[in-house]
Amino acid sequence: MNKDEIILMADASGLSWYGMGKDRDKFLHYLEAFANLVAEREREACAKVCKAQDEYGWQQYADAIRARGNT
C-alpha cells in the first residue's frame, strides 16, 4: 500500500476528517504505519490458511503471500 492509496481509504472511511487538520504529515506517517501493520497481519492470516492446506501443495502460496511483505 502506498501513501496515496492510504489517503484515499482514509477519505472513504471518514477518518481524514479527524486527523488531516493540525499536523497532516505526522497524521499520515502514523496512518501509513498503521495500514502497513494491518496489511502484514492480513498477509500472515492468509498464509496460515494456505499452510493449513499443505497436503494439497499450497505451501508455495503461503511463501508467496509472506514474500509480498518483503517487497
PDB file as gemmi writes it, atoms N, CA and C in Angstrom:
CRYST1    1.000    1.000    1.000  90.00  90.00  90.00 P 1                      
ATOM      1  N   MET A   1       0.840  -1.169   0.000  1.00  0.00           N  
ATOM      2  CA  MET A   1       0.000   0.000   0.000  1.00  0.00           C  
ATOM      3  C   MET A   1       0.892   1.242   0.000  1.00  0.00           C  
ATOM      4  N   ASN A   2       0.553   2.151  -0.871  1.00  0.00           N  
ATOM      5  CA  ASN A   2       1.340   3.381  -0.867  1.00  0.00           C  
ATOM      6  C   ASN A   2       0.545   4.506  -0.200  1.00  0.00           C  
ATOM      7  N   LYS A   3       1.204   5.637  -0.014  1.00  0.00           N  
ATOM      8  CA  LYS A   3       0.601   6.747   0.735  1.00  0.00           C  
ATOM      9  C   LYS A   3      -0.680   7.254   0.068  1.00  0.00           C  
ATOM     10  N   ASP A   4      -0.699   7.322  -1.264  1.00  0.00           N  
ATOM     11  CA  ASP A   4      -1.892   7.807  -1.962  1.00  0.00           C  
ATOM     12  C   ASP A   4      -3.086   6.880  -1.727  1.00  0.00           C  
ATOM     13  N   GLU A   5      -2.844   5.575  -1.755  1.00  0.00           N  
ATOM     14  CA  GLU A   5      -3.919   4.610  -1.501  1.00  0.00           C  
ATOM     15  C   GLU A   5      -4.435   4.744  -0.067  1.00  0.00           C  
ATOM     16  N   ILE A   6      -3.534   4.947   0.864  1.00  0.00           N  
ATOM     17  CA  ILE A   6      -3.920   5.095   2.270  1.00  0.00           C  
ATOM     18  C   ILE A   6      -4.754   6.361   2.457  1.00  0.00           C  
ATOM     19  N   ILE A   7      -4.360   7.447   1.805  1.00  0.00           N  
ATOM     20  CA  ILE A   7      -5.125   8.686   1.904  1.00  0.00           C  
ATOM     21  C   ILE A   7      -6.527   8.492   1.329  1.00  0.00           C  
ATOM     22  N   LEU A   8      -6.625   7.818   0.193  1.00  0.00           N  
ATOM     23  CA  LEU A   8      -7.939   7.567  -0.404  1.00  0.00           C  
ATOM     24  C   LEU A   8      -8.820   6.738   0.523  1.00  0.00           C  
ATOM     25  N   MET A   9      -8.237   5.731   1.174  1.00  0.00           N  
ATOM     26  CA  MET A   9      -9.016   4.908   2.102  1.00  0.00           C  
ATOM     27  C   MET A   9      -9.418   5.713   3.338  1.00  0.00           C  
ATOM     28  N   ALA A  10      -8.521   6.574   3.813  1.00  0.00           N  
ATOM     29  CA  ALA A  10      -8.855   7.422   4.965  1.00  0.00           C  
ATOM     30  C   ALA A  10     -10.007   8.358   4.607  1.00  0.00           C  
ATOM     31  N   ASP A  11      -9.975   8.901   3.395  1.00  0.00           N  
ATOM     32  CA  ASP A  11     -11.067   9.761   2.944  1.00  0.00           C  
ATOM     33  C   ASP A  11     -12.370   8.979   2.839  1.00  0.00           C  
ATOM     34  N   ALA A  12     -12.305   7.796   2.245  1.00  0.00           N  
ATOM     35  CA  ALA A  12     -13.511   6.977   2.053  1.00  0.00           C  
ATOM     36  C   ALA A  12     -14.131   6.556   3.383  1.00  0.00           C  
ATOM     37  N   SER A  13     -13.293   6.333   4.390  1.00  0.00           N  
ATOM     38  CA  SER A  13     -13.799   5.893   5.690  1.00  0.00           C  
ATOM     39  C   SER A  13     -14.245   7.056   6.579  1.00  0.00           C  
ATOM     40  N   GLY A  14     -13.890   8.272   6.185  1.00  0.00           N  
ATOM     41  CA  GLY A  14     -14.202   9.437   7.007  1.00  0.00           C  
ATOM     42  C   GLY A  14     -13.119   9.749   8.030  1.00  0.00           C  
ATOM     43  N   LEU A  15     -12.086   8.928   8.108  1.00  0.00           N  
ATOM     44  CA  LEU A  15     -11.018   9.115   9.085  1.00  0.00           C  
ATOM     45  C   LEU A  15     -10.257  10.412   8.861  1.00  0.00           C  
ATOM     46  N   SER A  16     -10.140  10.815   7.628  1.00  0.00           N  
ATOM     47  CA  SER A  16      -9.347  12.020   7.346  1.00  0.00           C  
ATOM     48  C   SER A  16      -9.947  13.262   8.001  1.00  0.00           C  
ATOM     49  N   TRP A  17     -11.237  13.261   8.290  1.00  0.00           N  
ATOM     50  CA  TRP A  17     -11.858  14.390   8.976  1.00  0.00           C  
ATOM     51  C   TRP A  17     -11.269  14.583  10.376  1.00  0.00           C  
ATOM     52  N   TYR A  18     -10.730  13.522  10.956  1.00  0.00           N  
ATOM     53  CA  TYR A  18     -10.231  13.586  12.329  1.00  0.00           C  
ATOM     54  C   TYR A  18      -8.741  13.871  12.428  1.00  0.00           C  
ATOM     55  N   GLY A  19      -7.996  13.689  11.351  1.00  0.00           N  
ATOM     56  CA  GLY A  19      -6.562  13.832  11.501  1.00  0.00           C  
ATOM     57  C   GLY A  19      -5.851  14.693  10.498  1.00  0.00           C  
ATOM     58  N   MET A  20      -6.520  15.201   9.519  1.00  0.00           N  
ATOM     59  CA  MET A  20      -5.840  15.918   8.450  1.00  0.00           C  
ATOM     60  C   MET A  20      -5.654  17.404   8.747  1.00  0.00           C  
ATOM     61  N   GLY A  21      -6.114  17.872   9.855  1.00  0.00           N  
ATOM     62  CA  GLY A  21      -6.076  19.295  10.124  1.00  0.00           C  
ATOM     63  C   GLY A  21      -4.754  19.828  10.606  1.00  0.00           C  
ATOM     64  N   LYS A  22      -4.432  19.628  11.851  1.00  0.00           N  
ATOM     65  CA  LYS A  22      -3.343  20.320  12.525  1.00  0.00           C  
ATOM     66  C   LYS A  22      -1.965  19.939  11.990  1.00  0.00           C  
ATOM     67  N   ASP A  23      -1.613  18.660  12.064  1.00  0.00           N  
ATOM     68  CA  ASP A  23      -0.296  18.209  11.623  1.00  0.00           C  
ATOM     69  C   ASP A  23      -0.477  17.061  10.627  1.00  0.00           C  
ATOM     70  N   ARG A  24      -0.809  17.428   9.409  1.00  0.00           N  
ATOM     71  CA  ARG A  24      -1.158  16.452   8.380  1.00  0.00           C  
ATOM     72  C   ARG A  24      -0.045  15.445   8.132  1.00  0.00           C  
ATOM     73  N   ASP A  25       1.201  15.895   8.035  1.00  0.00           N  
ATOM     74  CA  ASP A  25       2.312  14.982   7.747  1.00  0.00           C  
ATOM     75  C   ASP A  25       2.488  13.949   8.854  1.00  0.00           C  
ATOM     76  N   LYS A  26       2.382  14.377  10.096  1.00  0.00           N  
ATOM     77  CA  LYS A  26       2.516  13.445  11.220  1.00  0.00           C  
ATOM     78  C   LYS A  26       1.360  12.438  11.212  1.00  0.00           C  
ATOM     79  N   PHE A  27       0.141  12.937  10.981  1.00  0.00           N  
ATOM     80  CA  PHE A  27      -1.014  12.054  10.908  1.00  0.00           C  
ATOM     81  C   PHE A  27      -0.829  11.004   9.818  1.00  0.00           C  
ATOM     82  N   LEU A  28      -0.398  11.429   8.635  1.00  0.00           N  
ATOM     83  CA  LEU A  28      -0.202  10.493   7.527  1.00  0.00           C  
ATOM     84  C   LEU A  28       0.891   9.483   7.831  1.00  0.00           C  
ATOM     85  N   HIS A  29       1.940   9.910   8.514  1.00  0.00           N  
ATOM     86  CA  HIS A  29       3.015   8.987   8.897  1.00  0.00           C  
ATOM     87  C   HIS A  29       2.462   7.850   9.765  1.00  0.00           C  
ATOM     88  N   TYR A  30       1.704   8.212  10.788  1.00  0.00           N  
ATOM     89  CA  TYR A  30       1.164   7.196  11.685  1.00  0.00           C  
ATOM     90  C   TYR A  30       0.059   6.381  11.022  1.00  0.00           C  
ATOM     91  N   LEU A  31      -0.707   6.991  10.154  1.00  0.00           N  
ATOM     92  CA  LEU A  31      -1.746   6.260   9.431  1.00  0.00           C  
ATOM     93  C   LEU A  31      -1.112   5.234   8.500  1.00  0.00           C  
ATOM     94  N   GLU A  32      -0.038   5.609   7.830  1.00  0.00           N  
ATOM     95  CA  GLU A  32       0.668   4.688   6.949  1.00  0.00           C  
ATOM     96  C   GLU A  32       1.264   3.525   7.741  1.00  0.00           C  
ATOM     97  N   ALA A  33       1.843   3.811   8.898  1.00  0.00           N  
ATOM     98  CA  ALA A  33       2.394   2.755   9.750  1.00  0.00           C  
ATOM     99  C   ALA A  33       1.292   1.793  10.190  1.00  0.00           C  
ATOM    100  N   PHE A  34       0.135   2.338  10.558  1.00  0.00           N  
ATOM    101  CA  PHE A  34      -0.993   1.509  10.965  1.00  0.00           C  
ATOM    102  C   PHE A  34      -1.468   0.630   9.805  1.00  0.00           C  
ATOM    103  N   ALA A  35      -1.611   1.217   8.628  1.00  0.00           N  
ATOM    104  CA  ALA A  35      -2.064   0.456   7.457  1.00  0.00           C  
ATOM    105  C   ALA A  35      -1.099  -0.676   7.128  1.00  0.00           C  
ATOM    106  N   ASN A  36       0.188  -0.429   7.268  1.00  0.00           N  
ATOM    107  CA  ASN A  36       1.173  -1.479   7.000  1.00  0.00           C  
ATOM    108  C   ASN A  36       1.083  -2.611   8.018  1.00  0.00           C  
ATOM    109  N   LEU A  37       0.807  -2.288   9.270  1.00  0.00           N  
ATOM    110  CA  LEU A  37       0.625  -3.332  10.290  1.00  0.00           C  
ATOM    111  C   LEU A  37      -0.614  -4.184   9.996  1.00  0.00           C  
ATOM    112  N   VAL A  38      -1.683  -3.540   9.583  1.00  0.00           N  
ATOM    113  CA  VAL A  38      -2.906  -4.268   9.232  1.00  0.00           C  
ATOM    114  C   VAL A  38      -2.642  -5.187   8.036  1.00  0.00           C  
ATOM    115  N   ALA A  39      -1.971  -4.662   7.029  1.00  0.00           N  
ATOM    116  CA  ALA A  39      -1.671  -5.458   5.839  1.00  0.00           C  
ATOM    117  C   ALA A  39      -0.807  -6.661   6.184  1.00  0.00           C  
ATOM    118  N   GLU A  40       0.176  -6.474   7.041  1.00  0.00           N  
ATOM    119  CA  GLU A  40       1.052  -7.583   7.446  1.00  0.00           C  
ATOM    120  C   GLU A  40       0.260  -8.662   8.170  1.00  0.00           C  
ATOM    121  N   ARG A  41      -0.629  -8.256   9.044  1.00  0.00           N  
ATOM    122  CA  ARG A  41      -1.453  -9.225   9.782  1.00  0.00           C  
ATOM    123  C   ARG A  41      -2.367  -9.994   8.825  1.00  0.00           C  
ATOM    124  N   GLU A  42      -2.927  -9.316   7.854  1.00  0.00           N  
ATOM    125  CA  GLU A  42      -3.803  -9.976   6.882  1.00  0.00           C  
ATOM    126  C   GLU A  42      -3.018 -10.946   6.006  1.00  0.00           C  
ATOM    127  N   ARG A  43      -1.813 -10.542   5.587  1.00  0.00           N  
ATOM    128  CA  ARG A  43      -0.975 -11.457   4.793  1.00  0.00           C  
ATOM    129  C   ARG A  43      -0.660 -12.708   5.587  1.00  0.00           C  
ATOM    130  N   GLU A  44      -0.318 -12.549   6.853  1.00  0.00           N  
ATOM    131  CA  GLU A  44       0.027 -13.703   7.686  1.00  0.00           C  
ATOM    132  C   GLU A  44      -1.184 -14.612   7.878  1.00  0.00           C  
ATOM    133  N   ALA A  45      -2.357 -14.033   8.062  1.00  0.00           N  
ATOM    134  CA  ALA A  45      -3.573 -14.840   8.212  1.00  0.00           C  
ATOM    135  C   ALA A  45      -3.835 -15.645   6.942  1.00  0.00           C  
ATOM    136  N   CYS A  46      -3.669 -15.036   5.792  1.00  0.00           N  
ATOM    137  CA  CYS A  46      -3.864 -15.745   4.526  1.00  0.00           C  
ATOM    138  C   CYS A  46      -2.818 -16.848   4.348  1.00  0.00           C  
ATOM    139  N   ALA A  47      -1.581 -16.550   4.707  1.00  0.00           N  
ATOM    140  CA  ALA A  47      -0.513 -17.548   4.598  1.00  0.00           C  
ATOM    141  C   ALA A  47      -0.792 -18.748   5.497  1.00  0.00           C  
ATOM    142  N   LYS A  48      -1.343 -18.515   6.672  1.00  0.00           N  
ATOM    143  CA  LYS A  48      -1.664 -19.619   7.581  1.00  0.00           C  
ATOM    144  C   LYS A  48      -2.765 -20.502   7.007  1.00  0.00           C  
ATOM    145  N   VAL A  49      -3.727 -19.895   6.331  1.00  0.00           N  
ATOM    146  CA  VAL A  49      -4.781 -20.695   5.681  1.00  0.00           C  
ATOM    147  C   VAL A  49      -4.154 -21.583   4.617  1.00  0.00           C  
ATOM    148  N   CYS A  50      -3.251 -21.031   3.821  1.00  0.00           N  
ATOM    149  CA  CYS A  50      -2.571 -21.828   2.792  1.00  0.00           C  
ATOM    150  C   CYS A  50      -1.732 -22.925   3.423  1.00  0.00           C  
ATOM    151  N   LYS A  51      -1.030 -22.593   4.478  1.00  0.00           N  
ATOM    152  CA  LYS A  51      -0.184 -23.575   5.161  1.00  0.00           C  
ATOM    153  C   LYS A  51      -1.024 -24.740   5.677  1.00  0.00           C  
ATOM    154  N   ALA A  52      -2.232 -24.440   6.146  1.00  0.00           N  
ATOM    155  CA  ALA A  52      -3.117 -25.488   6.649  1.00  0.00           C  
ATOM    156  C   ALA A  52      -3.543 -26.446   5.530  1.00  0.00           C  
ATOM    157  N   GLN A  53      -3.446 -25.988   4.294  1.00  0.00           N  
ATOM    158  CA  GLN A  53      -3.813 -26.820   3.147  1.00  0.00           C  
ATOM    159  C   GLN A  53      -2.574 -27.423   2.478  1.00  0.00           C  
ATOM    160  N   ASP A  54      -1.511 -27.560   3.238  1.00  0.00           N  
ATOM    161  CA  ASP A  54      -0.237 -28.025   2.691  1.00  0.00           C  
ATOM    162  C   ASP A  54      -0.345 -29.399   2.049  1.00  0.00           C  
ATOM    163  N   GLU A  55      -1.283 -30.210   2.524  1.00  0.00           N  
ATOM    164  CA  GLU A  55      -1.434 -31.544   1.927  1.00  0.00           C  
ATOM    165  C   GLU A  55      -1.808 -31.441   0.451  1.00  0.00           C  
ATOM    166  N   TYR A  56      -2.313 -30.303   0.040  1.00  0.00           N  
ATOM    167  CA  TYR A  56      -2.650 -30.084  -1.365  1.00  0.00           C  
ATOM    168  C   TYR A  56      -1.551 -29.322  -2.108  1.00  0.00           C  
ATOM    169  N   GLY A  57      -0.430 -29.118  -1.449  1.00  0.00           N  
ATOM    170  CA  GLY A  57       0.702 -28.434  -2.072  1.00  0.00           C  
ATOM    171  C   GLY A  57       0.591 -26.921  -2.058  1.00  0.00           C  
ATOM    172  N   TRP A  58      -0.077 -26.379  -1.067  1.00  0.00           N  
ATOM    173  CA  TRP A  58      -0.303 -24.942  -1.010  1.00  0.00           C  
ATOM    174  C   TRP A  58       0.808 -24.175  -0.306  1.00  0.00           C  
ATOM    175  N   GLN A  59       1.859 -24.838   0.137  1.00  0.00           N  
ATOM    176  CA  GLN A  59       2.954 -24.148   0.827  1.00  0.00           C  
ATOM    177  C   GLN A  59       3.545 -23.056  -0.049  1.00  0.00           C  
ATOM    178  N   GLN A  60       3.596 -23.305  -1.355  1.00  0.00           N  
ATOM    179  CA  GLN A  60       4.145 -22.297  -2.269  1.00  0.00           C  
ATOM    180  C   GLN A  60       3.338 -20.998  -2.222  1.00  0.00           C  
ATOM    181  N   TYR A  61       2.034 -21.118  -2.031  1.00  0.00           N  
ATOM    182  CA  TYR A  61       1.193 -19.924  -1.951  1.00  0.00           C  
ATOM    183  C   TYR A  61       1.431 -19.182  -0.629  1.00  0.00           C  
ATOM    184  N   ALA A  62       1.600 -19.933   0.445  1.00  0.00           N  
ATOM    185  CA  ALA A  62       1.906 -19.308   1.734  1.00  0.00           C  
ATOM    186  C   ALA A  62       3.219 -18.544   1.641  1.00  0.00           C  
ATOM    187  N   ASP A  63       4.216 -19.151   1.012  1.00  0.00           N  
ATOM    188  CA  ASP A  63       5.511 -18.486   0.849  1.00  0.00           C  
ATOM    189  C   ASP A  63       5.388 -17.225  -0.006  1.00  0.00           C  
ATOM    190  N   ALA A  64       4.584 -17.300  -1.073  1.00  0.00           N  
ATOM    191  CA  ALA A  64       4.398 -16.145  -1.955  1.00  0.00           C  
ATOM    192  C   ALA A  64       3.692 -15.006  -1.227  1.00  0.00           C  
ATOM    193  N   ILE A  65       2.701 -15.336  -0.415  1.00  0.00           N  
ATOM    194  CA  ILE A  65       1.977 -14.312   0.346  1.00  0.00           C  
ATOM    195  C   ILE A  65       2.914 -13.631   1.340  1.00  0.00           C  
ATOM    196  N   ARG A  66       3.697 -14.419   2.050  1.00  0.00           N  
ATOM    197  CA  ARG A  66       4.634 -13.838   3.001  1.00  0.00           C  
ATOM    198  C   ARG A  66       5.688 -12.974   2.303  1.00  0.00           C  
ATOM    199  N   ALA A  67       6.111 -13.374   1.123  1.00  0.00           N  
ATOM    200  CA  ALA A  67       7.135 -12.627   0.385  1.00  0.00           C  
ATOM    201  C   ALA A  67       6.634 -11.255  -0.035  1.00  0.00           C  
ATOM    202  N   ARG A  68       5.327 -11.102  -0.202  1.00  0.00           N  
ATOM    203  CA  ARG A  68       4.791  -9.796  -0.595  1.00  0.00           C  
ATOM    204  C   ARG A  68       5.104  -8.738   0.459  1.00  0.00           C  
ATOM    205  N   GLY A  69       5.222  -9.132   1.698  1.00  0.00           N  
ATOM    206  CA  GLY A  69       5.549  -8.178   2.751  1.00  0.00           C  
ATOM    207  C   GLY A  69       6.991  -7.722   2.720  1.00  0.00           C  
ATOM    208  N   ASN A  70       7.809  -8.409   1.961  1.00  0.00           N  
ATOM    209  CA  ASN A  70       9.239  -8.089   1.899  1.00  0.00           C  
ATOM    210  C   ASN A  70       9.610  -7.249   0.685  1.00  0.00           C  
ATOM    211  N   THR A  71       8.599  -6.774  -0.036  1.00  0.00           N  
ATOM    212  CA  THR A  71       8.898  -6.016  -1.251  1.00  0.00           C  
ATOM    213  C   THR A  71       8.799  -4.533  -1.001  1.00  0.00           C  
TER     214      THR A  71                                                      
END                                                                             
